[in-house]
């Protein structure tokens, strides 16, 4: 476990502080005087020793002053959210958002009315969680007005101020609470946050579907979202977001995460979603409509729900036929989900039968992953050249020949198929 001195050292020695773009922003906005500071996720992740990426900065200067300074320094600046004080500075290898210190004087979700200021502690108080209210100056000095460092070290996702009041400012913070717990929390979520989330859970219904799905997708993308999902169910929040999964297969997520870690599967939020909802096409359609999933996302859920189970004893030849006529992604989703479930079951009840089924499904998975559909050697043009008239009957003959070709393990060639067409259909 990281202690305070180690955390401070990590920040002081952070390599991102020496990125050319970061140094340029410190130089542009009087970083040596503490007038601009790195803030939020980059600081939190540095303290935790987690991967870091984008650098966000906060500054005492108004957006207009930032734009003016950038213009004089010949740095490209984009007023991406100027009403909220945000200017994006563009460099060759990086973009950095700079946001003016502010206070929220009225809040309505993303539509907060703000006033700009120069008080760093007041800026910190308007943020959601203490672990996000951390600032780093140009020399690596940490500014921690709300004890966010200790909450990071304790892996405690703690609302700033009264949790109920913070959630009422923007109900998306309910989902953010569970998302941050999924990524950074340990043990049991903070009691005040849990109680507030349970009390205000119906507020999630006031959010746009796009915001809810984007946040829930991030939860599902966490290294292990299982504890967060279980607490979402306990508080009733999951029923607001995913009523299809609240009483279905929540336990399946454990097997999926274990399989990802042990078999080196990539984290796939759609596959994780599939693991916790019932395989019922009508419910996947309702879910997709409610959360406004993309066409591809909706189709994947629907195709999976329609896909029958692939039994372990299915032969390789039969699997090839299923792959040819069916949906490869749906078949893989079905096989992988069943494989993950059996692997998890084996941990509680180790026996030879289960091991055999797991081995067979593993082979099915590898075959389905490597599958490339062979090309049917003939087409309608070939039959027309034999003398057939274009139309419905030609289509039926072509489909019959294709079925024959598949049943013969895709082996008959073009000439063999044309000969069969002539002999069987008197062409």
VODREN-712260 format. One record per residue (C-alpha): residue in one letter; residue number from 1; y, x, z. Coordinates in Angstrom, 2 decimals. Each point is the difference from the previous one (the first is absolute). Layout:
<drenbas>
 type seq   north    east      up
    A NUM       Y       X       Z
...
</drenbas>
This chain:
<drenbas>
 type seq   north    east      up
    X   1    0.00    0.00    0.00
    X   2    3.45    1.26   -0.91
    X   3    2.31    0.72    2.95
    X   4    3.80   -0.15   -0.02
    X   5    0.58    3.71   -0.50
    X   6   -2.39    0.08   -2.95
    X   7    1.70   -3.06   -1.51
    X   8    3.44    1.59    0.29
    X   9   -1.33    3.19   -1.55
    X  10   -1.47   -1.94   -2.92
    X  11    3.37   -1.56   -0.69
    X  12    1.90    3.27    0.35
    X  13   -2.37    1.76   -2.40
    X  14   -0.51   -2.88   -2.47
    X  15   -0.21    1.33   -3.54
    X  16    1.74   -3.06   -1.45
    X  17    3.21    1.09    1.75
    X  18    0.18    2.85   -2.52
    X  19   -0.53   -2.04   -3.12
    X  20    2.89    0.70   -2.42
    X  21    0.96   -3.68   -0.22
    X  22   -0.02   -0.42    3.78
    X  23    2.17    3.09    0.50
    X  24    2.37   -1.25   -2.70
    X  25    0.51   -3.32    1.84
    X  26    0.60    1.78    3.31
    X  27    2.58    2.21   -1.73
    X  28    1.63   -2.94   -1.80
    X  29    0.43   -2.15    3.10
    X  30    0.86    2.49    2.74
    X  31   -3.49    0.34    1.37
    X  32    1.03    3.03    2.08
    X  33    2.26   -2.34    1.98
    X  34   -2.71   -2.63    0.41
    X  35    1.71   -2.49   -2.32
    X  36   -3.19   -0.59   -1.99
    X  37   -3.54    0.06    1.39
    X  38   -3.52   -0.63   -1.24
    X  39   -1.34   -3.21    1.49
    X  40   -3.05   -2.21    0.36
    X  41   -3.40    0.54   -1.53
    X  42    0.43    3.64   -0.96
    X  43    0.80    0.84    3.63
    X  44   -2.73   -2.20    1.48
    X  45   -2.69    1.44   -2.27
    X  46    1.13    3.55    0.68
    X  47   -0.35   -0.58    3.74
    X  48   -3.46   -1.52   -0.47
    X  49   -1.14    2.70   -2.42
    X  50   -0.60   -2.64   -2.67
    X  51    0.74    0.48   -3.73
    X  52    3.68   -0.23   -0.92
    X  53    1.69   -0.93   -3.24
    X  54    3.41   -1.58   -0.58
    X  55    2.97    1.06    2.08
    X  56    2.47   -2.70    1.04
    X  57    3.33    0.91    1.54
    X  58    2.66   -1.72    2.08
    X  59    3.67    0.96   -0.07
    X  60    3.31   -0.84    1.63
    X  61    1.66   -0.13   -3.42
    X  62    0.56   -3.30   -1.81
    X  63   -1.82   -0.57   -3.29
    X  64    3.26    0.54   -1.88
    X  65    0.48    3.37    1.70
    X  66   -3.55    1.03   -0.84
    X  67    0.52   -0.99   -3.65
    X  68    3.30    1.86   -0.13
    X  69   -1.42    3.19    1.49
    X  70   -3.00   -0.16   -2.32
    X  71    2.22   -0.40   -3.05
    X  72    2.08    3.03    0.96
    X  73   -3.17    2.05    0.56
    X  74   -1.42   -1.23   -3.33
    X  75   -3.00   -1.60    1.73
    X  76   -1.23   -3.21   -1.59
    X  77    0.43   -2.93    2.38
    X  78   -1.22   -3.59   -0.40
    X  79    1.39   -2.84    2.19
    X  80   -3.46   -1.51    0.50
    X  81    0.85   -2.11    3.04
    X  82    3.67    0.52    0.52
    X  83    0.55   -3.30    1.85
    X  84   -2.35    1.37    2.66
    X  85    1.44    3.49   -0.24
    X  86   -2.69    1.67   -2.10
    X  87    0.64    2.55   -2.73
    X  88   -2.79    1.85   -1.81
    X  89    0.66    3.65   -0.83
    X  90   -2.00    1.33   -2.94
    X  91   -1.12    3.60   -0.35
    X  92   -2.32    1.72   -2.47
    X  93   -3.09   -0.29    2.19
    X  94    0.88   -2.66    2.57
    X  95    2.06   -3.07    0.78
    X  96    1.45   -0.56    3.47
    X  97    1.41   -3.25    1.37
    X  98    3.05    0.39    2.23
    X  99    0.97   -3.03    2.09
    X 100    3.20   -0.34    1.99
    X 101   -0.38   -0.57    3.76
    X 102    0.27   -3.69    0.66
    X 103   -0.44   -2.93    2.32
    X 104   -1.55   -3.32   -0.97
    X 105    2.49   -2.68    1.04
    X 106   -2.03   -2.85   -1.49
    X 107   -3.56    0.07   -1.27
    X 108   -2.05   -2.20   -2.30
    X 109   -3.01    1.94   -1.17
    X 110    1.07    2.55   -2.57
    X 111    3.44   -1.60   -0.24
    X 112    1.65    1.58    3.04
    X 113    3.77    0.14    0.36
    X 114    0.92    3.52    1.07
    X 115    3.01    1.96    1.11
    X 116    0.17    3.72   -0.56
    X 117    0.63    2.36    2.88
    X 118   -0.32    3.51    1.38
    X 119   -2.08   -0.62    3.12
    X 120   -3.48    1.47   -0.36
    X 121   -1.46   -1.87    2.98
    X 122    1.25   -3.35   -1.29
    X 123   -1.61    0.79   -3.35
    X 124   -3.26    0.76    1.80
    X 125    0.08   -3.31    1.89
    X 126    0.03   -2.05   -3.22
    X 127   -3.32    1.49   -1.17
    X 128   -3.32   -1.70    0.66
    X 129   -2.21    2.46    1.94
    X 130    0.89    2.93    2.22
    X 131   -2.16    2.35   -2.08
    X 132    2.26   -0.76   -2.98
    X 133    3.24    0.68    1.91
    X 134   -0.28    3.79   -0.14
    X 135    2.49    2.34   -1.63
    X 136   -0.10    3.68   -0.95
    X 137    3.06    2.14   -0.61
    X 138    0.36    2.81   -2.51
    X 139   -1.19    2.68    2.44
    X 140   -3.12   -1.99    0.99
    X 141    1.47   -1.36    3.24
    X 142   -1.51   -3.38    0.90
    X 143    2.18   -2.93    1.09
    X 144   -2.08   -2.59    1.88
    X 145    2.24   -2.64    1.62
    X 146   -2.75   -2.56    0.73
    X 147   -2.97    2.10    1.14
    X 148   -1.69   -0.31   -3.37
    X 149   -1.62    3.43    0.25
    X 150   -2.04   -0.99    3.03
    X 151   -1.06   -3.24   -1.69
    X 152   -1.11    2.08   -3.00
    X 153   -2.00    2.32    2.23
    X 154   -1.53   -2.97    1.82
    X 155   -0.58   -1.72   -3.35
    X 156    1.76   -3.03    1.40
    X 157    1.66   -2.30   -2.54
    X 158    2.86   -1.28    2.15
    X 159    2.73   -2.39   -1.07
    X 160    3.58    1.07    0.69
    X 161    1.49   -2.39    2.52
    X 162   -1.45   -3.50    0.35
    X 163   -2.97   -0.48   -2.35
    X 164    0.63   -3.73   -0.44
    X 165    3.63    0.58   -0.95
    X 166   -0.92    2.76   -2.47
    X 167   -2.64   -2.16   -1.68
    X 168    2.36   -2.97   -0.23
    X 169    2.36    2.24   -1.98
    X 170   -2.71    0.41   -2.65
    X 171   -3.47   -1.54    0.33
    X 172   -1.43    2.71   -2.24
    X 173    0.14    2.19    3.10
    X 174   -3.09   -1.83    1.28
    X 175   -2.01    1.47   -2.87
    X 176    1.80    3.33    0.26
    X 177   -1.05    0.16    3.67
    X 178   -3.66   -0.24   -1.00
    X 179    0.47    2.28   -2.96
    X 180    1.51    2.76    2.12
    X 181   -2.74   -0.53    2.57
    X 182   -2.61    0.40   -2.77
    X 183    1.50    3.32   -1.06
    X 184    1.38    1.47    3.22
    X 185   -1.22   -2.01    2.97
    X 186   -2.76    0.73    2.49
    X 187   -1.80   -2.05    2.64
    X 188    1.40   -3.49    0.46
    X 189    3.25   -1.02   -1.70
    X 190    3.06   -0.15    2.24
    X 191   -0.15   -3.20    2.08
    X 192    3.56   -1.15   -0.68
    X 193   -0.47    0.31   -3.74
    X 194   -3.32   -1.85    0.09
    X 195    1.45   -2.82    2.07
    X 196    3.03   -0.35   -2.26
    X 197   -2.14    0.05   -3.15
    X 198   -2.24   -2.73    1.40
    X 199    2.98   -2.12    1.06
    X 200    1.85    0.27   -3.31
    X 201   -2.92    0.18   -2.44
    X 202    0.99   -3.14   -1.89
    X 203    3.14    1.84   -1.09
    X 204   -2.17    1.87   -2.50
    X 205   -0.09   -3.23   -2.03
    X 206    3.75    0.32   -0.56
    X 207   -0.44    3.29   -1.86
    X 208   -0.40    0.25   -3.74
    X 209   -3.55    0.42   -1.25
    X 210    0.96    3.27   -1.64
    X 211    1.20    1.52    3.27
    X 212   -3.07   -1.21    1.91
    X 213   -2.48    1.34   -2.56
    X 214    1.82    3.34   -0.34
    X 215   -0.15    0.51    3.78
    X 216   -3.57   -1.26    0.40
    X 217   -1.10    2.25   -2.85
    X 218    1.47    2.96    1.90
    X 219   -2.01   -1.03    3.08
    X 220   -3.15   -0.13   -2.11
    X 221    0.83    3.47   -1.36
    X 222    0.03    1.67    3.43
    X 223   -2.70    2.60    0.67
    X 224   -1.70   -2.51    2.31
    X 225    1.63   -3.43    0.21
    X 226   -2.81   -1.61    2.00
    X 227    1.67    0.06    3.43
    X 228    3.28   -1.32   -1.39
    X 229   -1.81   -2.82   -1.82
    X 230   -1.90   -0.96    3.14
    X 231    3.22   -0.17    2.02
    X 232    1.59   -2.02   -2.79
    X 233   -2.87   -2.44    0.35
    X 234    0.27   -0.04    3.80
    X 235    3.71   -0.86   -0.10
    X 236   -0.43   -2.60   -2.75
    X 237    2.09    2.00   -2.46
    X 238   -2.91    0.47   -2.38
    X 239   -0.35   -3.77   -0.35
    X 240    3.60   -0.12   -1.26
    X 241   -0.67    2.66   -2.64
    X 242   -3.66   -0.39   -0.86
    X 243   -1.56   -3.22    1.31
    X 244   -2.96    0.64   -2.32
    X 245   -0.97    3.08    2.00
    X 246    0.85   -0.98    3.56
    X 247   -3.51   -1.28    0.85
    X 248   -1.98    1.57   -2.83
    X 249   -1.15    3.57   -0.30
    X 250    2.44    2.05    2.05
    X 251   -2.81    2.18    1.32
    X 252   -0.78    1.12   -3.57
    X 253    3.12    2.17   -0.02
    X 254   -1.70    2.46    2.38
    X 255   -2.81    0.62   -2.47
    X 256    2.43    0.38   -2.88
    X 257    2.11    2.58    1.83
    X 258   -3.12    1.90    1.07
    X 259   -1.31    0.05   -3.58
    X 260    3.37    1.24   -1.27
    X 261   -0.04    2.85    2.45
    X 262   -3.67    0.91   -0.38
    X 263   -0.37   -0.50   -3.76
    X 264    3.47    1.22   -0.93
    X 265    1.10   -3.33   -1.48
    X 266    3.69   -0.31   -0.72
    X 267    1.91   -2.45    2.20
    X 268    0.40   -3.20   -2.01
    X 269    1.98   -2.82    1.67
    X 270   -1.37   -2.62   -2.44
    X 271   -3.58    0.98    0.81
    X 272    0.79   -0.17    3.72
    X 273    1.50   -3.44   -0.54
    X 274   -3.16   -1.08   -1.80
    X 275   -2.06    1.14    2.98
    X 276    1.71   -2.41    2.40
    X 277    0.16   -3.20   -2.06
    X 278   -2.80   -2.38   -1.04
    X 279   -1.38    0.33   -3.55
    X 280    1.27   -3.40   -1.07
    X 281    1.91   -0.18   -3.27
    X 282    2.13   -2.97    1.02
    X 283    1.18    1.79    3.13
    X 284    0.85    3.19   -1.88
    X 285    2.16   -2.08   -2.35
    X 286    1.86   -1.62    2.90
    X 287    0.47    3.43    1.60
    X 288    1.27    1.55   -3.25
    X 289    2.45   -2.85   -0.57
    X 290    1.28    0.03    3.58
    X 291    0.60    3.77    0.13
    X 292    1.08    0.20   -3.64
    X 293   -2.49    2.71   -0.85
    X 294    0.31    1.69   -3.37
    X 295   -2.15   -1.33   -2.82
    X 296   -2.29    3.03    0.27
    X 297   -0.35   -0.38    3.78
    X 298   -0.71   -3.73   -0.27
    X 299   -2.57    0.55   -2.76
    X 300   -1.80    2.64    2.02
    X 301   -0.38   -2.29    3.02
    X 302   -1.09   -2.90   -2.19
    X 303   -2.56    2.04   -1.98
    X 304   -1.46    1.43    3.19
    X 305   -0.40   -3.47    1.50
    X 306   -1.90   -1.15   -3.09
    X 307   -2.26    3.06   -0.10
    X 308   -3.52   -0.64    1.37
    X 309   -1.57    2.50    2.38
    X 310   -1.67    3.00   -1.67
    X 311   -3.32    0.31    1.82
    X 312   -1.16    3.52    0.92
    X 313   -3.23   -0.58   -1.95
    X 314    1.91   -0.67   -3.22
    X 315   -1.30    2.37   -2.68
    X 316    2.22    2.46   -1.84
    X 317   -0.57   -1.89   -3.26
    X 318    0.96   -3.31    1.59
    X 319    3.11    1.55    1.53
    X 320    1.00    1.32   -3.43
    X 321   -0.27   -3.53   -1.38
    X 322    2.10   -1.39    2.84
    X 323    2.62    2.68   -0.61
    X 324    0.06   -0.69   -3.74
    X 325    0.45   -3.76    0.29
    X 326    1.93   -0.01    3.27
    X 327    3.08    1.48    1.64
    X 328   -0.52    3.64    0.96
    X 329    2.63   -0.01    2.76
    X 330   -1.39   -3.20    1.57
    X 331   -3.53    1.40   -0.09
    X 332    1.15    3.24    1.62
    X 333    1.94   -1.90    2.65
    X 334   -3.07   -2.06    0.82
    X 335   -2.33    3.01    0.14
    X 336    2.38    2.13    2.07
    X 337    0.72   -2.78    2.48
    X 338   -3.72   -0.64    0.54
    X 339   -0.65    3.74    0.22
    X 340    2.68    0.41    2.69
    X 341   -1.44   -2.95    1.96
    X 342   -3.56    1.37   -0.11
    X 343    1.16    3.47    1.04
    X 344    1.74   -1.53    2.99
    X 345   -3.06   -2.08    0.87
    X 346   -2.17    3.14   -0.12
    X 347    2.05    1.48    2.84
    X 348   -1.16   -2.82    2.28
    X 349   -3.51   -0.47   -1.39
    X 350   -1.43    3.06   -1.69
    X 351   -3.13   -0.79   -2.01
    X 352   -1.68    1.07   -3.21
    X 353    0.61   -3.29   -1.82
    X 354    3.74    0.22    0.51
    X 355    0.04    3.64   -1.04
    X 356   -1.83   -0.90   -3.20
    X 357    2.47   -2.79   -0.80
    X 358    2.92    2.33    0.65
    X 359   -1.48    2.64   -2.29
    X 360   -0.51   -2.55   -2.77
    X 361    3.54   -1.38    0.28
    X 362    1.39    3.51    0.00
    X 363   -1.78    0.63   -3.31
    X 364    1.34   -3.30   -1.35
    X 365    3.51    1.02    1.04
    X 366   -0.23    3.35   -1.77
    X 367   -1.42   -1.62   -3.13
    X 368    2.72   -2.66   -0.05
    X 369    2.71    2.59    0.54
    X 370   -1.27    2.09   -2.92
    X 371   -0.57   -3.00   -2.29
    X 372    1.59   -0.01   -3.44
    X 373   -0.87   -2.99   -2.12
    X 374   -1.77    0.92   -3.25
    X 375    1.53   -1.36   -3.20
    X 376   -1.92   -2.80   -1.75
    X 377   -0.85    1.54   -3.38
    X 378    0.81   -2.98   -2.23
    X 379    2.72   -2.60   -0.38
    X 380    0.82   -3.16   -1.87
    X 381    1.03    1.95   -3.09
    X 382   -3.54    1.39   -0.31
    X 383   -1.51   -3.50   -0.02
    X 384    2.53   -1.21   -2.54
    X 385   -0.97    2.88   -2.26
    X 386   -3.61   -1.24    0.28
    X 387    1.14   -3.37   -1.29
    X 388    0.82   -2.04    3.11
    X 389    2.97   -2.36   -0.07
    X 390    2.67    0.61    2.65
    X 391   -0.04   -2.63    2.70
    X 392   -1.64   -1.23    3.19
    X 393   -3.54    0.64   -1.20
    X 394    0.78    3.65   -0.74
    X 395    1.28    0.40    3.55
    X 396   -3.20   -1.44    1.44
    X 397   -2.17    2.33   -2.12
    X 398    2.08    3.01    1.04
    X 399   -0.32   -0.94    3.69
    X 400   -3.77   -0.45   -0.36
    X 401   -0.32    3.44   -1.58
    X 402    2.13    1.51    2.73
    X 403   -2.21   -1.55    2.69
    X 404   -3.07    1.41   -1.76
    X 405    1.64    3.44   -0.15
    X 406    0.83   -0.09    3.73
    X 407   -3.51   -1.18    0.89
    X 408   -1.37    2.97   -1.95
    X 409    2.04    2.36    2.20
    X 410    2.74    0.44   -2.62
    X 411   -2.38    2.01   -2.19
    X 412   -0.21   -1.82   -3.37
    X 413    2.37    1.57   -2.52
    X 414    2.14   -1.58   -2.68
    X 415   -2.67   -0.12   -2.70
    X 416   -2.62   -1.42    2.37
    X 417    2.38   -2.76    1.07
    X 418    0.90   -0.89   -3.58
    X 419   -3.69   -0.12   -0.94
    X 420   -0.61   -2.36    2.91
    X 421    2.90   -2.14   -1.09
    X 422   -1.49   -0.32   -3.49
    X 423   -3.50   -0.75    1.25
    X 424    0.82   -2.34    2.88
    X 425    2.85   -1.95   -1.55
    X 426   -0.97    0.06   -3.67
    X 427    3.24    1.60   -1.05
</drenbas>
